[in-house]
Amino acid sequence: MNKKLPTTNYSLLTNKGIVMVEIIVVITVISISLLALVSVSKKAVQVSRNSLNKIQASFLLEEGVEVIKIIRDNDWDNISNLSFNSDYYLSFSSGSWSLSSSANLIDNFTRIITVENVNRDSNDDIAVSGTIDPGTKLITVSVSWPDGNQTINESLQFYLLNIFE
């Protein structure tokens, strides 16, 4: 009597579960990678924009210094007759530069010029107090621009002398 016993094959269904876990892990890794790539790209664009703005501000500062020297060269009275600690703006009209009290924007940048008296001490050195030197002025050129919810400001100061006296 050789009787065959029925056999039953049991297989674990874990292969399907493992595949699902692998798919979820792969999707998670790809999603995190894409988010990181987007974040890095966004930061790169922001850094590039900030660099471009700083370069443009530097050019506007340099141009402001040169224009002030041109205005001085045309006539020292153009500088010496300005009100001190007031804001002035450069304007170009009819082929010449001038200073005005009307604000103007240059590609979203504002450039402000201020003029201050310079004092000299008894040794003829620049000092905080002393005698006002009518042939020397302290010029400040400032450039500002909006950046998100803040305003960035770059400034440059220099002494301007009446060299044609």
C-alpha positions as CSV (number, residue, x, y, z in Angstrom):
1,M,0.0,0.0,0.0
2,N,1.7,2.8,-1.2
3,K,-0.5,5.5,-0.6
4,K,0.5,9.0,-1.5
5,L,0.0,11.6,1.0
6,P,-1.2,14.9,-0.3
7,T,1.4,17.5,-0.4
8,T,0.7,21.2,0.0
9,N,3.2,23.8,-1.1
10,Y,3.4,26.8,1.0
11,S,5.1,29.9,-0.2
12,L,5.8,33.0,1.6
13,L,4.1,36.1,0.1
14,T,6.9,38.4,1.3
15,N,8.3,39.0,-2.2
16,K,5.4,41.2,-3.0
17,G,5.8,43.1,0.2
18,I,9.5,43.6,-0.3
19,V,8.9,44.9,-3.8
20,M,6.5,47.5,-2.4
21,V,8.9,48.6,0.2
22,E,11.7,48.9,-2.4
23,I,9.4,51.0,-4.6
24,I,8.5,53.3,-1.7
25,V,12.2,53.7,-0.8
26,V,13.2,54.5,-4.4
27,I,10.4,57.1,-4.7
28,T,11.5,58.7,-1.4
29,V,15.1,58.9,-2.5
30,I,14.2,60.4,-5.9
31,S,11.8,62.9,-4.2
32,I,14.5,64.0,-1.7
33,S,17.0,64.3,-4.5
34,L,14.7,66.4,-6.6
35,L,13.9,68.7,-3.7
36,A,17.6,69.1,-3.0
37,L,18.2,69.9,-6.6
38,V,15.5,72.5,-6.7
39,S,16.7,74.0,-3.5
40,V,20.3,74.3,-4.7
41,S,19.1,75.8,-8.0
42,K,17.0,78.4,-6.2
43,K,20.0,79.3,-4.0
44,A,22.3,79.6,-7.1
45,V,19.8,81.9,-8.8
46,Q,19.6,84.1,-5.7
47,V,23.4,84.2,-5.3
48,S,23.8,85.1,-9.0
49,R,21.2,87.9,-8.7
50,N,22.8,89.3,-5.6
51,S,26.2,89.3,-7.3
52,L,24.8,91.0,-10.3
53,N,23.2,93.7,-8.1
54,K,26.4,94.3,-6.2
55,I,28.3,94.6,-9.5
56,Q,25.8,97.1,-10.8
57,A,25.9,99.0,-7.5
58,S,29.7,99.2,-7.7
59,F,29.5,100.7,-11.2
60,L,26.9,103.2,-10.0
61,L,29.1,104.2,-7.1
62,E,32.1,104.6,-9.4
63,E,30.1,106.6,-11.9
64,G,28.8,108.8,-9.1
65,V,32.4,109.6,-8.0
66,E,33.5,110.4,-11.5
67,V,30.4,112.6,-12.2
68,I,31.0,114.6,-9.0
69,K,34.6,115.2,-10.2
70,I,33.2,116.4,-13.6
71,I,30.8,118.7,-11.8
72,R,33.6,120.1,-9.7
73,D,35.8,120.5,-12.8
74,N,33.1,122.5,-14.5
75,D,32.8,125.0,-11.6
76,W,33.6,124.5,-7.9
77,D,30.5,126.6,-7.0
78,N,28.4,123.7,-8.2
79,I,29.7,121.8,-5.2
80,S,30.4,124.5,-2.6
81,N,27.0,126.1,-2.9
82,L,25.2,122.8,-2.1
83,S,23.3,122.5,1.2
84,F,25.2,120.3,3.6
85,N,23.7,117.0,4.8
86,S,21.0,117.1,2.2
87,D,20.3,114.4,-0.3
88,Y,21.1,115.0,-4.0
89,Y,20.6,112.9,-7.0
90,L,22.5,112.9,-10.3
91,S,20.7,113.6,-13.5
92,F,21.9,113.7,-17.1
93,S,20.2,116.0,-19.5
94,S,21.2,117.8,-22.7
95,G,24.7,116.2,-22.6
96,S,25.6,117.3,-19.1
97,W,25.4,116.1,-15.5
98,S,23.8,118.0,-12.7
99,L,22.7,117.5,-9.1
100,S,19.0,117.8,-8.2
101,S,16.9,117.3,-5.2
102,S,14.5,115.0,-7.1
103,A,14.9,111.3,-6.5
104,N,15.3,109.1,-9.5
105,L,15.6,105.3,-10.0
106,I,18.2,103.6,-12.1
107,D,17.1,100.1,-12.8
108,N,15.6,99.8,-9.3
109,F,18.7,101.4,-7.7
110,T,18.7,104.7,-5.9
111,R,21.9,106.8,-5.9
112,I,22.2,109.5,-3.3
113,I,24.9,112.1,-3.0
114,T,25.6,114.0,0.3
115,V,28.1,116.8,0.9
116,E,29.6,117.7,4.2
117,N,31.9,120.5,5.3
118,V,35.5,119.6,6.3
119,N,37.2,121.1,9.3
120,R,40.9,121.7,9.7
121,D,42.9,122.0,12.9
122,S,45.8,124.4,13.5
123,N,48.2,122.1,11.7
124,D,45.9,122.2,8.6
125,D,45.0,118.5,9.2
126,I,41.4,117.3,8.7
127,A,39.8,117.2,12.1
128,V,36.4,116.7,13.7
129,S,36.3,120.4,14.8
130,G,38.2,123.5,13.9
131,T,38.1,125.9,11.0
132,I,35.8,125.0,8.0
133,D,37.9,124.5,4.9
134,P,36.0,126.1,2.0
135,G,38.2,124.2,-0.6
136,T,37.5,120.7,0.7
137,K,34.2,118.8,1.0
138,L,33.4,115.2,2.2
139,I,31.3,113.5,-0.4
140,T,29.3,110.4,0.2
141,V,27.9,108.4,-2.7
142,S,25.3,105.8,-1.6
143,V,23.5,103.3,-3.7
144,S,20.5,101.3,-2.4
145,W,18.2,98.7,-3.8
146,P,15.4,96.4,-2.6
147,D,16.2,92.7,-2.0
148,G,13.2,90.8,-0.8
149,N,11.9,92.4,2.4
150,Q,15.1,94.4,3.0
151,T,17.0,97.2,1.4
152,I,20.7,96.8,0.6
153,N,23.0,99.9,0.9
154,E,26.5,100.4,-0.4
155,S,28.4,103.7,0.2
156,L,31.6,105.3,-0.7
157,Q,33.2,108.4,0.9
158,F,35.9,110.6,-0.4
159,Y,37.3,114.1,0.0
160,L,36.8,116.5,-2.9
161,L,39.2,119.3,-3.3
162,N,39.0,122.6,-5.2
163,I,42.1,121.8,-7.3
164,F,41.6,124.8,-9.6
165,E,41.9,127.4,-6.9
